[in-house]
Amino acid sequence: MTQEVESRARVPRRRARRGFTIIEVMIVIAIILALSGLVGFALIGQSAKAKKGIAETQIRLIKGGVKAFYVDFGRFPSEDEGLAVLWNKSLLQSEEDQARWTKYLESPVPTDPWGSPWGYRAESQNRDGEYDLWSYGPDKQDGTDDDINAFAAEDADAEGGSGMGLPPPPPGGN
């Protein structure tokens, strides 16, 4: 009898293989889809937040360039020159101005993170003796709630005070 028990122990028993049921597979797929949806939604939110942060940083850089231009020329860039004069001196009319020009921005920033050109007015509609600078934001429409205004925080704090800390430009430009 011991030999019979030993031979049974050596013979592999066939076990019934049980696969996953369709319900189990569907539950696993549903869980994976739910998790990937949550992660995807979080990443999209972070991407939008990052673009807004990039736009705010670029506005600060442009404001610094405009301020340096103001110090050198006693005026803000004209409508014709636009912000491009901060990286392209050929937009200045006179050779004298071109000789005084220095590079105000290390690299050109013609558009915001959403691909729209920056909004710029040489004469501010809201701030005496200054300029307006803004991004149209993700919807690329002027005057909507998602616009990023260069002076919005300062205007809220100072109700129209000069955010640049500069006097108004002298009459006649230079």
N, CA, C and O of each residue as an XYZ file, in Angstrom:
696
protein
N       0.775     -1.187      0.000
C       0.000      0.000      0.000
C       0.827      1.267      0.000
O       0.429      2.266     -0.599
N       1.899      1.245      0.620
C       2.751      2.425      0.641
C       3.258      2.751     -0.737
O       3.478      3.914     -1.077
N       3.446      1.690     -1.546
C       3.893      1.947     -2.915
C       2.796      2.620     -3.724
O       3.073      3.484     -4.556
N       1.597      2.240     -3.490
C       0.481      2.836     -4.197
C       0.325      4.312     -3.822
O       0.027      5.126     -4.696
N       0.512      4.675     -2.578
C       0.412      6.052     -2.115
C       1.544      6.862     -2.724
O       1.354      7.999     -3.157
N       2.738      6.248     -2.750
C       3.875      6.961     -3.330
C       3.666      7.207     -4.815
O       4.013      8.281     -5.305
N       3.120      6.266     -5.535
C       2.914      6.460     -6.967
C       1.851      7.523     -7.220
O       1.941      8.267     -8.196
N       0.873      7.598     -6.376
C      -0.138      8.643     -6.517
C       0.478     10.028     -6.258
O       0.099     11.005     -6.904
N       1.404     10.109     -5.336
C       2.036     11.382     -5.008
C       2.888     11.860     -6.167
O       3.008     13.062     -6.401
N       3.480     10.922     -6.897
C       4.328     11.301     -8.019
C       3.532     11.687     -9.259
O       4.003     12.477    -10.077
N       2.381     11.160     -9.397
C       1.574     11.449    -10.573
C       0.954     12.837    -10.386
O       0.215     13.083     -9.433
N       1.276     13.729    -11.317
C       0.690     15.063    -11.164
C      -0.816     14.996    -11.354
O      -1.341     14.361    -12.269
N      -1.446     15.656    -10.480
C      -2.898     15.691    -10.582
C      -3.290     16.773    -11.559
O      -2.703     17.855    -11.596
N      -4.236     16.473    -12.303
C      -4.751     17.462    -13.244
C      -5.742     18.332    -12.499
O      -6.722     17.878    -11.909
N      -5.427     19.588    -12.565
C      -6.346     20.513    -11.927
C      -7.142     21.203    -13.025
O      -6.638     21.459    -14.119
N      -8.320     21.480    -12.725
C      -9.154     22.180    -13.693
C      -8.679     23.629    -13.754
O      -8.664     24.331    -12.743
N      -8.294     24.064    -14.945
C      -7.867     25.454    -15.113
C      -9.109     26.310    -15.218
O     -10.025     26.040    -15.995
N      -9.104     27.317    -14.436
C     -10.257     28.195    -14.440
C      -9.782     29.541    -14.978
O      -8.868     30.127    -14.397
N     -10.349     30.046    -16.035
C      -9.993     31.336    -16.609
C     -10.838     32.442    -15.985
O     -11.694     32.202    -15.133
N     -10.558     33.676    -16.449
C     -11.338     34.806    -15.965
C     -12.678     34.839    -16.697
O     -12.766     34.540    -17.888
N     -13.680     35.199    -15.976
C     -14.984     35.342    -16.622
C     -15.026     36.703    -17.309
O     -14.233     37.591    -16.997
N     -15.925     36.851    -18.213
C     -16.071     38.117    -18.947
C     -16.398     39.259    -17.988
O     -15.979     40.393    -18.216
N     -17.122     38.982    -16.947
C     -17.475     40.004    -15.946
C     -16.210     40.494    -15.243
O     -16.022     41.697    -15.064
N     -15.357     39.572    -14.851
C     -14.115     39.957    -14.171
C     -13.234     40.811    -15.090
O     -12.655     41.805    -14.652
N     -13.139     40.427    -16.335
C     -12.343     41.190    -17.296
C     -12.931     42.589    -17.476
O     -12.192     43.572    -17.521
N     -14.238     42.681    -17.579
C     -14.882     43.989    -17.746
C     -14.683     44.874    -16.518
O     -14.512     46.086    -16.655
N     -14.701     44.297    -15.341
C     -14.479     45.073    -14.119
C     -13.051     45.627    -14.112
O     -12.842     46.796    -13.785
N     -12.087     44.807    -14.464
C     -10.693     45.260    -14.510
C     -10.532     46.384    -15.537
O      -9.862     47.380    -15.263
N     -11.133     46.233    -16.702
C     -11.054     47.270    -17.738
C     -11.706     48.566    -17.245
O     -11.177     49.654    -17.475
N     -12.836     48.451    -16.578
C     -13.518     49.638    -16.057
C     -12.655     50.356    -15.023
O     -12.592     51.585    -15.018
N     -11.998     49.612    -14.160
C     -11.118     50.218    -13.158
C      -9.953     50.924    -13.838
O      -9.604     52.044    -13.465
N      -9.348     50.279    -14.832
C      -8.220     50.890    -15.551
C      -8.669     52.168    -16.261
O      -7.963     53.176    -16.211
N      -9.816     52.145    -16.914
C     -10.328     53.339    -17.595
C     -10.629     54.469    -16.610
O     -10.345     55.632    -16.895
N     -11.196     54.134    -15.468
C     -11.505     55.161    -14.466
C     -10.217     55.809    -13.950
O     -10.142     57.031    -13.824
N      -9.214     54.997    -13.654
C      -7.940     55.543    -13.164
C      -7.252     56.389    -14.221
O      -6.730     57.461    -13.916
N      -7.247     55.915    -15.468
C      -6.595     56.698    -16.521
C      -7.352     57.993    -16.786
O      -6.739     59.006    -17.120
N      -8.671     57.975    -16.643
C      -9.457     59.199    -16.790
C      -9.131     60.216    -15.713
O      -9.006     61.408    -15.994
N      -8.994     59.753    -14.489
C      -8.635     60.656    -13.392
C      -7.248     61.252    -13.596
O      -7.052     62.453    -13.413
N      -6.292     60.420    -13.972
C      -4.928     60.900    -14.207
C      -4.905     61.865    -15.388
O      -4.263     62.913    -15.319
N      -5.591     61.525    -16.458
C      -5.650     62.398    -17.638
C      -6.277     63.745    -17.312
O      -5.777     64.782    -17.749
N      -7.345     63.741    -16.564
C      -8.011     64.986    -16.177
C      -7.078     65.848    -15.331
O      -7.014     67.063    -15.520
N      -6.362     65.232    -14.410
C      -5.420     65.979    -13.561
C      -4.286     66.570    -14.403
O      -3.869     67.704    -14.169
N      -3.793     65.817    -15.368
C      -2.708     66.316    -16.211
C      -3.165     67.465    -17.100
O      -2.417     68.420    -17.311
N      -4.370     67.382    -17.617
C      -4.890     68.468    -18.449
C      -5.014     69.742    -17.616
O      -4.679     70.828    -18.088
N      -5.485     69.615    -16.403
C      -5.597     70.766    -15.514
C      -4.234     71.372    -15.222
O      -4.093     72.594    -15.182
N      -3.245     70.538    -15.021
C      -1.895     71.034    -14.747
C      -1.303     71.705    -15.979
O      -0.576     72.691    -15.853
N      -1.598     71.194    -17.152
C      -1.094     71.791    -18.388
C      -1.654     73.195    -18.578
O      -0.922     74.115    -18.943
N      -2.936     73.357    -18.333
C      -3.555     74.679    -18.458
C      -2.964     75.643    -17.435
O      -2.706     76.807    -17.742
N      -2.753     75.152    -16.223
C      -2.171     75.975    -15.167
C      -0.734     76.366    -15.529
O      -0.318     77.500    -15.295
N       0.012     75.429    -16.098
C       1.401     75.702    -16.486
C       1.464     76.753    -17.592
O       2.319     77.637    -17.553
N       0.573     76.667    -18.570
C       0.565     77.669    -19.644
C       0.242     79.054    -19.105
O       0.811     80.047    -19.559
N      -0.660     79.125    -18.151
C      -0.988     80.415    -17.549
C       0.232     80.967    -16.812
O       0.525     82.160    -16.898
N       0.934     80.109    -16.097
C       2.151     80.524    -15.403
C       3.227     80.996    -16.367
O       3.928     81.970    -16.092
N       3.360     80.306    -17.500
C       4.334     80.715    -18.522
C       3.957     82.086    -19.069
O       4.821     82.946    -19.246
N       2.670     82.291    -19.338
C       2.215     83.591    -19.858
C       2.505     84.707    -18.862
O       2.952     85.785    -19.254
N       2.256     84.461    -17.585
C       2.526     85.483    -16.565
C       4.022     85.787    -16.474
O       4.414     86.941    -16.306
N       4.847     84.763    -16.584
C       6.302     84.971    -16.568
C       6.752     85.757    -17.792
O       7.565     86.676    -17.683
N       6.224     85.396    -18.955
C       6.592     86.116    -20.176
C       6.143     87.577    -20.111
O       6.859     88.463    -20.579
N       4.979     87.836    -19.543
C       4.514     89.224    -19.399
C       5.482     90.008    -18.518
O       5.804     91.157    -18.821
N       5.948     89.393    -17.430
C       6.908     90.082    -16.560
C       8.200     90.392    -17.315
O       8.772     91.469    -17.149
N       8.663     89.453    -18.145
C       9.867     89.693    -18.947
C       9.648     90.828    -19.940
O      10.509     91.692    -20.102
N       8.504     90.824    -20.596
C       8.198     91.877    -21.566
C       8.090     93.224    -20.857
O       8.594     94.230    -21.357
N       7.433     93.251    -19.688
C       7.339     94.496    -18.925
C       8.727     95.026    -18.571
O       8.969     96.232    -18.627
N       9.638     94.122    -18.208
C      11.009     94.537    -17.918
C      11.683     95.132    -19.137
O      12.400     96.127    -19.032
N      11.453     94.521    -20.305
C      12.004     95.045    -21.552
C      11.422     96.405    -21.899
O      12.145     97.299    -22.339
N      10.123     96.565    -21.704
C       9.470     97.853    -21.984
C      10.004     98.922    -21.034
O      10.230    100.061    -21.443
N      10.204     98.560    -19.775
C      10.737     99.508    -18.792
C      12.153     99.951    -19.187
O      12.472    101.138    -19.114
N      12.997     99.007    -19.602
C      14.356     99.348    -20.037
C      14.316    100.219    -21.290
O      15.106    101.155    -21.415
N      13.413     99.925    -22.212
C      13.244    100.742    -23.416
C      12.851    102.159    -23.020
O      13.380    103.128    -23.565
N      11.917    102.282    -22.067
C      11.462    103.579    -21.580
C      12.633    104.374    -20.990
O      12.766    105.572    -21.239
N      13.476    103.700    -20.212
C      14.620    104.377    -19.596
C      15.568    104.899    -20.679
O      16.082    106.012    -20.562
N      15.800    104.119    -21.719
C      16.721    104.527    -22.791
C      16.147    105.597    -23.710
O      16.875    106.489    -24.146
N      14.850    105.523    -24.010
C      14.264    106.408    -25.022
C      13.280    107.438    -24.468
O      12.860    108.334    -25.200
N      12.905    107.329    -23.202
C      11.966    108.286    -22.619
C      10.552    108.128    -23.127
O       9.737    109.043    -23.000
N      10.253    106.982    -23.701
C       8.916    106.703    -24.228
C       8.732    105.188    -24.303
O       9.690    104.418    -24.235
N       7.491    104.798    -24.444
C       7.194    103.384    -24.646
C       7.238    103.085    -26.144
O       7.104    104.006    -26.950
N       7.421    101.826    -26.536
C       7.374    101.512    -27.961
C       6.063    101.987    -28.586
O       4.998    101.869    -27.980
N       6.152    102.520    -29.791
C       4.948    103.017    -30.466
C       4.106    101.844    -30.966
O       4.532    100.689    -30.941
N       2.906    102.177    -31.417
C       2.030    101.144    -31.993
C       2.690    100.511    -33.216
O       2.601     99.299    -33.417
N       3.357    101.338    -34.035
C       4.008    100.809    -35.242
C       5.173     99.884    -34.894
O       5.364     98.849    -35.534
N       5.945    100.259    -33.886
C       7.084     99.434    -33.477
C       6.609     98.168    -32.775
O       7.140     97.079    -32.991
N       5.614     98.334    -31.945
C       5.088     97.208    -31.181
C       6.134     96.621    -30.243
O       7.189     97.216    -30.023
N       5.839     95.476    -29.707
C       6.763     94.814    -28.795
C       7.985     94.257    -29.521
O       9.010     93.997    -28.892
N       7.888     94.072    -30.831
C       9.000     93.512    -31.596
C      10.235     94.401    -31.544
O      11.344     93.920    -31.776
N      10.068     95.694    -31.244
C      11.223     96.602    -31.150
C      12.121     96.202    -29.977
O      13.277     96.620    -29.918
N      11.611     95.413    -29.063
C      12.416     94.975    -27.924
C      13.489     93.975    -28.337
O      14.479     93.813    -27.624
N      13.315     93.297    -29.480
C      14.328     92.358    -29.959
C      14.765     92.631    -31.401
O      15.601     91.909    -31.942
N      14.196     93.679    -32.029
C      14.530     93.975    -33.418
C      14.696     95.483    -33.600
O      13.709     96.211    -33.711
N      15.951     95.951    -33.630
C      16.195     97.397    -33.696
C      15.859     98.008    -35.046
O      15.736     99.229    -35.149
N      15.708     97.196    -36.079
C      15.400     97.742    -37.404
C      14.016     98.384    -37.449
O      13.694     99.083    -38.410
N      13.205     98.162    -36.441
C      11.878     98.782    -36.388
C      11.940    100.240    -35.958
O      10.964    100.972    -36.121
N      13.068    100.671    -35.412
C      13.246    102.076    -35.047
C      13.479    102.887    -36.309
O      14.182    102.437    -37.214
N      12.897    104.081    -36.381
C      12.942    104.898    -37.591
C      14.313    105.549    -37.819
O      14.859    105.474    -38.920
N      14.858    106.177    -36.799
C      16.091    106.942    -37.014
C      17.331    106.094    -36.724
O      17.305    105.177    -35.902
N      18.405    106.428    -37.419
C      19.678    105.734    -37.198
C      20.222    106.058    -35.817
O      20.896    105.234    -35.199
N      19.928    107.271    -35.329
C      20.360    107.661    -33.978
C      19.732    106.747    -32.934
O      20.407    106.290    -32.011
N      18.418    106.478    -33.086
C      17.736    105.576    -32.159
C      18.291    104.152    -32.286
O      18.449    103.457    -31.282
N      18.582    103.726    -33.499
C      19.139    102.392    -33.705
C      20.512    102.267    -33.051
O      20.861    101.199    -32.547
N      21.300    103.353    -33.053
C      22.620    103.326    -32.428
C      22.496    103.228    -30.899
O      23.347    102.613    -30.257
N      21.456    103.822    -30.312
C      21.245    103.767    -28.857
C      20.607    102.466    -28.401
O      20.663    102.125    -27.220
N      20.009    101.749    -29.315
C      19.232    100.554    -28.987
C      20.129     99.462    -28.424
O      21.248     99.264    -28.895
N      19.642     98.769    -27.433
C      20.263     97.539    -26.941
C      19.203     96.457    -26.963
O      18.011     96.755    -27.033
N      19.614     95.233    -26.905
C      18.654     94.124    -26.932
C      17.930     94.083    -25.587
O      18.550     93.871    -24.546
N      16.619     94.287    -25.619
C      15.833     94.371    -24.397
C      15.273     93.018    -23.954
O      14.959     92.823    -22.779
N      15.152     92.102    -24.886
C      14.750     90.729    -24.563
C      15.747     89.780    -25.214
O      16.100     89.953    -26.381
N      16.194     88.795    -24.478
C      17.196     87.844    -24.967
C      16.712     87.115    -26.216
O      17.473     86.936    -27.167
N      15.463     86.700    -26.215
C      14.926     86.013    -27.396
C      13.533     86.574    -27.695
O      12.829     87.018    -26.787
N      13.144     86.550    -28.957
C      11.824     87.082    -29.339
C      10.684     86.325    -28.650
O      10.741     85.107    -28.478
N       9.668     87.062    -28.268
C       8.467     86.480    -27.664
C       7.261     87.094    -28.387
O       6.514     87.873    -27.796
N       7.072     86.742    -29.667
C       5.995     87.380    -30.430
C       4.594     86.897    -30.066
O       3.614     87.602    -30.311
N       4.491     85.699    -29.482
C       3.167     85.162    -29.168
C       3.131     84.630    -27.742
O       4.159     84.316    -27.143
N       1.913     84.540    -27.220
C       1.713     83.957    -25.890
C       1.745     82.429    -26.002
O       1.857     81.904    -27.110
N       1.650     81.708    -24.890
C       1.717     80.241    -24.942
C       0.625     79.566    -25.771
O       0.752     78.394    -26.125
N      -0.451     80.299    -26.081
C      -1.544     79.732    -26.879
C      -1.412     80.100    -28.354
O      -2.289     79.774    -29.155
N      -0.326     80.775    -28.716
C      -0.059     81.091    -30.116
C      -0.642     82.400    -30.613
O      -0.540     82.700    -31.803
N      -1.245     83.183    -29.745
C      -1.805     84.480    -30.145
C      -0.765     85.571    -29.930
O       0.041     85.491    -29.002
N      -0.779     86.593    -30.786
C       0.139     87.714    -30.534
C      -0.273     88.428    -29.246
O      -1.448     88.453    -28.881
N       0.714     89.004    -28.569
C       0.434     89.758    -27.350
C      -0.399     90.983    -27.694
O      -0.204     91.610    -28.736
N      -1.321     91.312    -26.816
C      -2.070     92.548    -26.968
C      -1.218     93.691    -26.421
O      -0.710     93.616    -25.302
N      -1.065     94.750    -27.221
C      -0.240     95.884    -26.787
C      -0.833     97.172    -27.327
O      -1.181     97.266    -28.504
N      -0.945     98.160    -26.457
C      -1.336     99.520    -26.837
C      -0.315    100.460    -26.234
O      -0.038    100.393    -25.037
N       0.248    101.339    -27.051
C       1.249    102.289    -26.566
C       0.630    103.301    -25.612
O       1.307    103.783    -24.703
N      -0.612    103.624    -25.799
C      -1.332    104.542    -24.906
C      -2.373    103.724    -24.153
O      -3.299    103.175    -24.751
N      -2.215    103.650    -22.852
C      -3.121    102.853    -22.041
C      -4.523    103.452    -22.020
O      -4.693    104.671    -21.996
N      -5.503    102.590    -22.028
C      -6.884    103.032    -21.876
C      -7.281    103.080    -20.399
O      -8.328    103.623    -20.048
N      -6.440    102.511    -19.542
C      -6.783    102.404    -18.125
C      -5.790    103.085    -17.193
O      -6.130    103.374    -16.045
N      -4.591    103.344    -17.651
C      -3.521    103.828    -16.784
C      -2.887    105.057    -17.428
O      -2.314    104.959    -18.512
N      -2.981    106.187    -16.786
C      -2.439    107.429    -17.339
C      -0.932    107.333    -17.536
O      -0.205    106.884    -16.650
N      -0.472    107.762    -18.711
C       0.948    107.837    -19.006
C       1.635    106.499    -19.160
O       2.863    106.432    -19.103
N       0.881    105.436    -19.352
C       1.494    104.129    -19.495
C       0.952    103.422    -20.732
O       0.368    104.048    -21.617
N       1.150    102.141    -20.776
C       0.759    101.300    -21.910
C      -0.087    100.154    -21.394
O      -0.178     99.927    -20.188
N      -0.707     99.433    -22.316
C      -1.461     98.231    -21.959
C      -0.770     97.025    -22.576
O      -0.312     97.077    -23.717
N      -0.698     95.949    -21.821
C      -0.088     94.698    -22.280
C      -0.922     93.556    -21.725
O      -1.211     93.517    -20.529
N      -1.312     92.620    -22.596
C      -2.129     91.504    -22.152
C      -1.994     90.323    -23.094
O      -1.525     90.445    -24.226
N      -2.421     89.173    -22.586
C      -2.537     87.951    -23.376
C      -4.024     87.683    -23.548
O      -4.814     87.929    -22.637
N      -4.401     87.184    -24.707
C      -5.803     86.858    -24.958
C      -6.242     85.594    -24.220
O      -7.437     85.314    -24.134
N      -5.293     84.832    -23.691
C      -5.609     83.631    -22.925
C      -5.966     82.447    -23.811
O      -5.850     82.521    -25.034
N      -6.401     81.358    -23.190
C      -6.657     80.126    -23.933
C      -7.749     80.234    -24.994
O      -7.699     79.517    -25.994
N      -8.733     81.114    -24.802
C      -9.809     81.197    -25.794
C      -9.450     82.096    -26.978
O     -10.195     82.158    -27.955
N      -8.313     82.791    -26.896
C      -7.793     83.639    -27.977
C      -8.754     84.766    -28.365
O      -8.723     85.245    -29.498
N      -9.600     85.185    -27.434
C     -10.559     86.254    -27.667
C     -10.235     87.430    -26.754
O      -9.979     87.241    -25.564
N     -10.245     88.627    -27.297
C      -9.965     89.822    -26.524
C     -11.163     90.185    -25.654
O     -12.310     90.081    -26.089
N     -10.891     90.610    -24.432
C     -11.936     91.101    -23.549
C     -12.727     90.043    -22.817
O     -13.819     90.333    -22.329
N     -12.218     88.823    -22.721
C     -12.936     87.775    -21.995
C     -12.286     87.553    -20.629
O     -11.227     88.107    -20.337
N     -12.930     86.741    -19.805
C     -12.476     86.525    -18.429
C     -11.120     85.831    -18.330
O     -10.434     85.974    -17.318
N     -10.723     85.090    -19.350
C      -9.450     84.374    -19.239
C      -8.251     85.187    -19.740
O      -7.134     84.671    -19.763
N      -8.458     86.445    -20.140
C      -7.343     87.300    -20.545
C      -6.397     87.496    -19.361
O      -6.829     87.536    -18.209
N      -5.119     87.617    -19.653
C      -4.118     87.848    -18.620
C      -3.572     89.245    -18.831
O      -2.849     89.500    -19.794
N      -3.919     90.151    -17.926
C      -3.536     91.546    -18.018
C      -2.231     91.756    -17.261
O      -2.073     91.257    -16.147
N      -1.300     92.488    -17.855
C      -0.004     92.714    -17.232
C      -0.112     93.498    -15.939
O       0.753     93.364    -15.073
N      -1.135     94.304    -15.781
C      -1.237     95.177    -14.618
C      -2.439     94.862    -13.739
O      -2.765     95.652    -12.853
N      -3.101     93.746    -13.953
C      -4.333     93.451    -13.222
C      -4.124     93.453    -11.714
O      -4.902     94.079    -10.993
N      -3.103     92.773    -11.220
C      -2.871     92.704     -9.772
C      -2.504     94.080     -9.223
O      -2.965     94.466     -8.149
N      -1.682     94.812     -9.954
C      -1.281     96.151     -9.505
C      -2.473     97.095     -9.506
O      -2.624     97.904     -8.591
N      -3.324     96.998    -10.529
C      -4.502     97.867    -10.590
C      -5.445     97.588     -9.430
O      -6.041     98.506     -8.867
N      -5.573     96.316     -9.079
C      -6.448     95.973     -7.957
C      -5.891     96.545     -6.658
O      -6.651     96.976     -5.791
N      -4.562     96.550     -6.521
C      -3.938     97.072     -5.305
C      -3.932     98.593     -5.260
O      -4.201     99.189     -4.217
N      -3.627     99.220     -6.391
C      -3.380    100.666     -6.379
C      -4.431    101.484     -7.102
O      -4.289    102.704     -7.195
N      -5.471    100.868     -7.614
C      -6.535    101.585     -8.324
C      -5.986    102.625     -9.295
O      -6.239    103.821     -9.153
N      -5.232    102.150    -10.284
C      -4.743    103.042    -11.338
C      -3.383    103.631    -11.076
O      -2.935    104.465    -11.863
N      -2.696    103.249    -10.016
C      -1.351    103.755     -9.757
C      -0.361    103.190    -10.747
O      -0.642    102.186    -11.401
N       0.779    103.811    -10.868
C       1.790    103.377    -11.821
C       2.470    102.110    -11.334
O       3.128    102.116    -10.293
N       2.315    101.026    -12.079
C       2.952     99.768    -11.728
C       4.421     99.745    -12.095
O       5.161     98.876    -11.633
N       4.852    100.678    -12.910
C       6.242    100.687    -13.349
C       7.093    101.562    -12.437
O       8.320    101.477    -12.486
N       6.486    102.386    -11.622
C       7.256    103.280    -10.785
C       7.966    104.357    -11.587
O       9.010    104.863    -11.175
N       7.399    104.705    -12.732
C       8.001    105.701    -13.613
C       7.076    106.899    -13.748
O       5.855    106.759    -13.672
N       7.650    108.063    -13.945
C       6.797    109.213    -14.220
C       6.209    109.077    -15.616
O       6.685    108.263    -16.406
N       5.182    109.860    -15.934
C       4.653    109.809    -17.296
C       5.728    110.219    -18.282
O       6.626    110.983    -17.928
N       5.658    109.723    -19.526
C       6.677    110.081    -20.507
C       6.684    111.577    -20.755
O       5.641    112.224    -20.664
N       7.846    112.135    -21.068
C       7.915    113.569    -21.357
C       7.145    113.904    -22.613
O       7.019    113.056    -23.497
N       6.622    115.121    -22.721
C       5.893    115.498    -23.927
C       6.810    115.402    -25.138
O       7.983    115.768    -25.075
N       6.266    114.910    -26.230
C       7.029    114.828    -27.480
C       7.903    113.600    -27.591
O       8.684    113.517    -28.539
N       7.826    112.653    -26.697
C       8.597    111.408    -26.838
C       9.927    111.471    -26.147
O      10.004    111.145    -24.963
N      11.022    111.887    -26.848
C      12.365    111.870    -26.281
C      12.500    113.023    -25.392
O      13.558    113.220    -24.794
